[in-house]
Amino acid sequence: MMSKFIINTSWLLVMIAISGLIYVRFSAHDTALVHVMPPTGATTDSPVINEGSASFLYLSENKPEALWDNISSVVLSTPRTQKIAGSEKSGMITYVTRTRVFGFPDYTTILVSQNAEKTQVRMFGRLRFGRSDFGVNAARLKGWVLALKALDQPR
């Protein structure tokens, strides 16, 4: 009798876990919640890195229009990444990058703005589920900034 209870409980737990993973993999994006202005505070020398998010700042000599092609090529070359909201014209785009195995979504919003001296590219990556991303967002954004630096030549 006890072994039947254990087997049934085990199956129930497996089904709950599978249901949770299916929900994570196919969950819809609430663009009203994720397509938001990146926070300030990061500098070119000092990104803001938290347990489930990261914020980076990149400065360029180029105009925003010239940067968007490089940004798009860098970001969209990242596996399992797609644009979900925004436009170059509005100056802000939000992307989702899903993990390979379970499909956990990480959102990255990129804001490009011009000031008197330079063009600012603010990147804000964060997780949707859980509390920690084990540094994945920070590593991804750092890689994107390095790739942008390599592509960004004054025009």
C-alpha positions in Angstrom: 0.0 0.0 0.0 2.8 2.4 0.9 4.7 1.7 -2.3 1.6 2.5 -4.4 1.4 5.9 -2.6 5.0 6.6 -3.3 4.7 5.7 -7.0 1.5 7.8 -7.4 3.1 10.8 -5.5 6.2 10.5 -7.7 4.2 10.6 -10.8 2.2 13.6 -9.6 5.4 15.4 -8.8 6.9 14.6 -12.3 3.7 15.8 -13.9 3.8 19.1 -11.9 7.4 19.6 -12.9 6.7 18.9 -16.6 3.7 21.3 -16.5 5.9 24.0 -15.0 8.5 23.6 -17.7 5.9 23.7 -20.4 4.5 26.9 -18.9 7.9 28.5 -18.8 8.7 27.4 -22.4 5.5 28.7 -24.0 4.6 31.6 -21.7 3.5 34.7 -23.5 5.5 37.9 -23.3 3.8 40.8 -21.4 5.4 43.7 -23.4 3.8 46.2 -21.1 5.9 44.8 -18.2 9.1 44.1 -20.0 9.4 46.9 -22.6 10.3 49.6 -20.1 13.0 52.2 -19.9 16.4 50.7 -18.7 17.5 52.0 -15.3 20.2 54.6 -15.0 23.3 54.1 -12.8 25.6 52.1 -15.0 28.7 53.8 -16.4 31.0 52.7 -19.1 33.5 51.6 -16.5 31.1 50.2 -13.9 28.0 48.2 -15.0 25.3 47.5 -12.4 25.1 43.8 -11.8 22.5 42.3 -9.5 21.5 38.7 -8.8 18.9 38.5 -11.7 19.8 41.5 -13.8 22.5 43.6 -15.3 22.7 47.1 -16.7 25.5 48.3 -19.1 26.3 51.6 -20.8 28.2 51.9 -24.0 29.1 55.3 -25.6 29.7 55.8 -29.3 30.8 58.6 -31.6 28.3 57.5 -34.2 24.7 58.7 -34.6 21.9 56.4 -33.3 20.8 55.5 -36.8 24.3 54.2 -37.6 24.5 52.1 -34.4 21.2 50.2 -34.8 22.5 48.1 -37.7 25.4 46.9 -35.5 23.2 46.4 -32.5 20.7 44.3 -34.4 23.4 42.2 -36.0 25.1 41.5 -32.6 21.9 40.9 -30.7 20.1 38.8 -33.3 23.3 36.6 -33.9 22.8 35.4 -30.3 21.1 32.0 -30.4 17.5 31.8 -29.4 17.1 35.6 -29.4 14.3 37.6 -31.0 12.8 41.0 -31.0 9.5 41.3 -29.1 8.8 45.1 -28.8 9.9 48.5 -29.9 11.6 49.9 -32.9 14.7 51.7 -34.0 12.6 54.8 -34.7 11.4 54.9 -31.1 15.0 54.4 -29.9 14.2 51.4 -27.7 13.9 47.7 -28.5 13.3 44.8 -26.2 14.6 41.3 -27.0 14.0 37.9 -25.4 16.7 35.3 -25.2 15.6 31.8 -24.1 17.9 29.2 -22.5 18.7 26.1 -24.6 17.3 23.3 -22.5 14.3 24.6 -20.5 13.5 27.8 -22.5 13.6 30.3 -19.6 13.2 33.8 -21.0 15.6 36.6 -20.3 14.6 40.1 -21.4 17.0 42.7 -22.7 15.9 46.3 -23.4 18.2 48.5 -25.4 17.8 52.3 -25.4 19.8 54.4 -27.8 19.8 58.1 -27.3 21.9 61.1 -28.5 23.3 63.7 -26.2 25.5 66.7 -27.0 28.7 64.7 -27.2 28.0 61.0 -27.8 25.4 58.4 -28.4 24.4 56.4 -25.4 23.5 52.7 -25.6 21.9 51.6 -22.4 21.3 47.8 -22.0 19.2 46.2 -19.3 19.0 42.4 -19.1 16.9 40.6 -16.6 15.3 37.3 -15.9 11.6 36.6 -15.7 11.4 33.5 -13.6 13.4 32.9 -10.4 15.8 35.0 -8.4 19.2 34.3 -9.8 20.4 34.0 -13.4 23.9 32.8 -12.3 25.5 35.8 -14.1 24.1 34.9 -17.5 22.6 38.3 -18.3 25.8 40.1 -17.3 27.9 37.8 -19.4 25.6 38.2 -22.4 25.6 42.0 -22.2 29.3 42.2 -21.6 29.8 40.2 -24.8 27.4 42.4 -26.7 29.3 45.5 -25.6 32.6 44.0 -26.7 31.1 43.0 -30.0 29.7 46.5 -30.5 33.1 48.1 -29.7 34.7 45.9 -32.4 32.1 46.8 -35.0 31.7 50.5 -34.1 34.0 52.6 -36.2 33.3 56.3 -36.6 31.5 57.0 -39.8 
